[in-house]
Amino acid sequence: MHAVLTGAAEVGVTSLPLEHRGVALHWIGEAGCVAALHADDPLATAAAVPLSACASRTLVTMQNPYRVRQRFDEALAHAGVAVAARIDTNTSLNALALVRAGLGIALLEPVTAYGFPVPDVAVRPLDTRIPFHFCVITPQGRPQTPAVQTLIAQLAQAAARLLPDFMQLDAREHDRVQQSIATVRSDS
């Protein structure tokens, strides 16, 4: 976001929620969050990982309680899952490294989990849909070059190939998506 606002980047991809003054949204992506497990974990072969599996394991998840972590905590509470032990980290990549080291099971956003394969780590859908939203942005009011327009379209195509349950939403749905995220926060 900062790089796009300062002109250091012409295109950015960022997670929601997003206050988008100064940037133009081109499309919003939605995909379900996932579990990352060590490849030799018995659940690594499961079609979907049950949230209840988090109760008996060390859970690796995001530290920031105002981003996707809020949705994880809400889903776990709704499922009646009390996590015995937790490791918080600031990036999905760090969480994948912790899983690879055998330190726990991670609940993650799907973009990094599917987009950055890590040896000895299996990524599986959850049995409960926890939506993750992200968007493509450019500086507000700056016309896009043909190369930028192509990149924006290619990012959508790559997301559709990479994320099994990807849905591309129109940028005009931003307020509705923001409201759905805010509702989760206020209900928790």
Residue pairs with C-beta under 8 A, 6 or more apart in sequence:
1 12
1 14
1 18
1 23
1 137
2 8
3 9
3 12
4 10
4 11
4 12
4 23
4 137
4 138
4 139
5 22
5 23
5 139
7 139
10 138
10 139
10 142
10 144
10 145
10 148
11 136
11 137
11 138
11 148
11 151
11 152
11 155
12 23
12 136
12 137
12 138
13 111
13 134
13 135
13 136
13 137
13 155
14 134
14 135
14 137
15 67
15 68
15 109
15 132
15 133
15 134
16 28
16 133
16 134
16 135
16 174
16 177
16 178
16 181
17 67
17 178
17 181
17 182
18 25
18 135
18 137
18 174
18 178
20 137
20 174
21 140
22 139
22 140
23 137
23 138
23 139
23 140
24 137
24 138
24 139
24 140
24 141
24 171
25 135
25 136
25 137
25 171
25 174
26 135
26 136
26 137
26 138
26 152
26 171
27 135
27 136
27 152
27 156
27 168
27 169
27 170
27 171
28 133
28 134
28 135
28 168
28 169
28 170
28 171
28 173
28 174
28 177
29 133
29 134
29 135
29 136
29 156
29 159
29 163
29 166
29 167
29 168
29 169
30 131
30 132
30 133
30 166
30 167
30 169
30 177
31 110
31 111
31 131
31 132
31 159
31 163
31 164
31 165
31 166
31 167
32 110
32 125
32 126
32 129
32 130
32 131
32 132
32 165
33 68
33 71
33 72
33 107
33 108
33 109
33 110
33 126
33 130
33 131
33 132
34 107
34 108
34 109
34 110
34 113
34 114
34 123
34 124
34 125
34 126
35 43
35 49
35 53
35 105
35 106
35 107
35 108
35 123
35 124
35 125
35 126
36 60
36 95
36 96
36 99
36 105
36 106
36 108
36 113
36 118
36 121
36 122
36 123
36 124
37 43
37 44
37 49
37 99
37 105
37 106
37 121
37 122
37 124
38 44
38 99
38 100
38 102
38 120
38 121
38 122
39 120
39 121
39 122
40 120
41 105
41 122
43 49
43 53
43 105
43 124
44 122
44 124
45 122
46 124
47 124
47 125
48 124
48 125
48 126
48 127
49 105
49 124
49 125
49 126
49 127
50 126
50 127
51 75
51 76
51 79
51 81
51 126
51 127
51 128
52 79
52 81
53 105
54 76
54 81
54 83
54 105
54 107
55 81
55 82
55 83
55 84
56 84
57 84
57 85
57 104
57 105
58 84
58 85
58 86
58 87
58 103
58 104
58 105
59 83
59 85
59 86
59 87
59 104
59 105
59 106
59 107
60 86
60 87
60 89
60 95
60 98
60 99
60 103
60 104
60 105
60 106
60 107
61 69
61 72
61 86
61 87
61 88
61 89
61 95
61 106
61 107
61 108
62 68
62 69
62 72
62 88
62 89
62 90
62 92
62 95
62 108
63 69
63 88
63 89
63 90
64 90
65 73
66 185
68 109
68 130
68 132
70 184
70 185
70 188
71 130
71 131
71 132
71 184
72 107
72 130
73 188
74 184
74 187
74 188
75 128
75 130
76 82
76 83
77 188
79 128
85 104
87 98
87 103
87 104
89 95
89 98
91 112
92 106
92 108
92 109
92 111
92 112
92 113
93 112
93 116
95 106
95 108
96 106
96 108
96 112
96 113
96 116
96 118
96 121
97 118
98 104
98 106
99 105
99 106
99 118
99 121
100 118
100 119
100 120
100 121
107 126
107 130
108 123
109 132
109 134
110 123
110 132
110 163
111 132
111 134
111 159
111 162
111 163
113 123
114 123
114 162
114 163
114 164
115 162
117 123
125 164
125 165
131 180
133 177
133 181
135 171
135 174
136 152
136 155
136 156
138 144
138 148
138 152
144 152
156 168
159 166
159 168
160 166
160 168
169 177
